[in-house]
Amino acid sequence: MSSVSHGTSLGRFESELVQPITSNSFRGRWTVDTATQRRTALVHEKLSAYFHRVANEPTVGLYHVQQHIRRSVPKCVEMKKDLSKKSQRLEEVTYDAELSLQALHSLTHLETFQRIDA
């Protein structure tokens, strides 16, 4: 067994004794030292967590968009209904005001009002 140092930091595995990978030709299996097994397990754990996060990231984002829509759309629909009612009422009032203005203009053309001395 020998201590391996390749010039890079391997963290907590740097000072461990490393046994090389060997092949057992009788069974066709590979044997790996404990440090390599730990590193492999750590890499596997990190990659698994990374892929899990990447795979679920869009799903989580779309979930939040869906929740936002469920909260916002009913409020927007109510505002639109309210705006439509107010717009219709405004049109009615505008129409009434225009009719009143026309009536006033027609009164100024009557002879009865023209004979009144000011």
C-alpha positions in Angstrom: 0.0 0.0 0.0 1.2 3.5 -0.8 0.0 7.0 -0.2 -1.3 8.7 -3.3 -0.9 12.4 -4.0 -1.5 13.7 -7.5 -1.1 17.4 -6.8 -4.8 18.0 -6.5 -6.8 18.2 -3.3 -9.0 15.2 -2.7 -10.2 16.5 0.6 -10.6 14.0 3.3 -9.3 11.2 1.1 -5.9 12.7 0.4 -4.0 11.1 3.2 -5.6 7.6 3.1 -3.7 4.7 1.9 -4.8 3.6 -1.6 -4.7 0.1 -2.9 -4.8 -0.2 -6.7 -7.7 -1.6 -8.7 -7.0 -5.2 -9.5 -8.8 -7.8 -11.6 -9.7 -11.2 -10.4 -9.6 -13.2 -13.6 -11.3 -16.2 -12.1 -14.6 -14.5 -11.3 -14.4 -11.6 -13.7 -15.0 -9.1 -10.9 -13.1 -5.9 -10.0 -12.0 -5.1 -6.5 -11.6 -1.5 -5.5 -9.9 0.0 -2.4 -12.1 1.7 0.2 -11.0 5.2 -0.7 -12.1 4.7 -4.3 -15.4 3.2 -3.0 -16.0 6.2 -0.8 -15.2 8.7 -3.6 -17.5 6.8 -6.0 -20.3 6.8 -3.4 -19.8 10.5 -2.9 -19.8 11.3 -6.6 -22.9 9.1 -7.0 -24.7 10.9 -4.2 -23.8 14.3 -5.5 -24.8 13.5 -9.1 -28.0 11.9 -8.0 -28.9 15.0 -6.0 -27.9 17.2 -8.9 -30.0 15.3 -11.4 -33.0 15.1 -9.0 -32.8 18.9 -8.6 -32.4 19.6 -12.3 -35.3 17.2 -13.2 -37.7 18.7 -10.7 -36.7 22.4 -11.1 -39.0 23.1 -14.1 -41.8 21.2 -12.3 -41.5 23.3 -9.2 -41.4 26.5 -11.2 -44.5 25.5 -13.2 -46.3 24.6 -9.9 -45.6 28.1 -8.6 -46.9 29.6 -11.9 -50.0 27.5 -11.6 -50.6 28.6 -8.0 -50.1 32.3 -9.1 -52.6 31.9 -11.9 -55.2 30.2 -9.6 -54.9 33.2 -7.1 -54.8 35.9 -9.7 -57.3 34.9 -12.4 -60.4 35.1 -10.2 -59.4 38.6 -9.1 -58.8 39.7 -12.7 -62.2 38.2 -13.8 -63.9 40.2 -11.0 -62.1 43.4 -11.9 -63.1 42.9 -15.6 -66.7 42.4 -14.6 -66.6 45.5 -12.4 -65.0 47.5 -15.2 -67.6 46.3 -17.7 -70.4 47.4 -15.4 -68.8 50.8 -14.8 -68.1 51.2 -18.5 -71.8 50.5 -19.3 -73.0 52.9 -16.6 -70.6 55.6 -18.0 -72.0 55.1 -21.5 -75.6 55.5 -20.1 -74.7 58.7 -18.3 -72.8 60.0 -21.4 -75.9 59.3 -23.5 -78.2 61.0 -21.0 -75.8 64.1 -20.9 -75.8 64.3 -24.7 -79.6 64.1 -24.9 -79.8 66.8 -22.2 -77.4 69.0 -24.2 -79.4 68.5 -27.4 -82.6 69.4 -25.5 -80.9 72.6 -24.2 -79.8 73.6 -27.8 -83.2 73.0 -29.1 -84.7 75.3 -26.4 -82.5 78.1 -27.6 -84.1 78.0 -31.1 -87.7 78.3 -29.7 -89.4 81.7 -30.5 -90.9 81.8 -27.0 -87.5 82.2 -25.4 -86.3 84.7 -28.0 -89.2 87.2 -27.1 -88.1 87.4 -23.5 -86.3 90.6 -22.8 -83.2 90.3 -20.8 
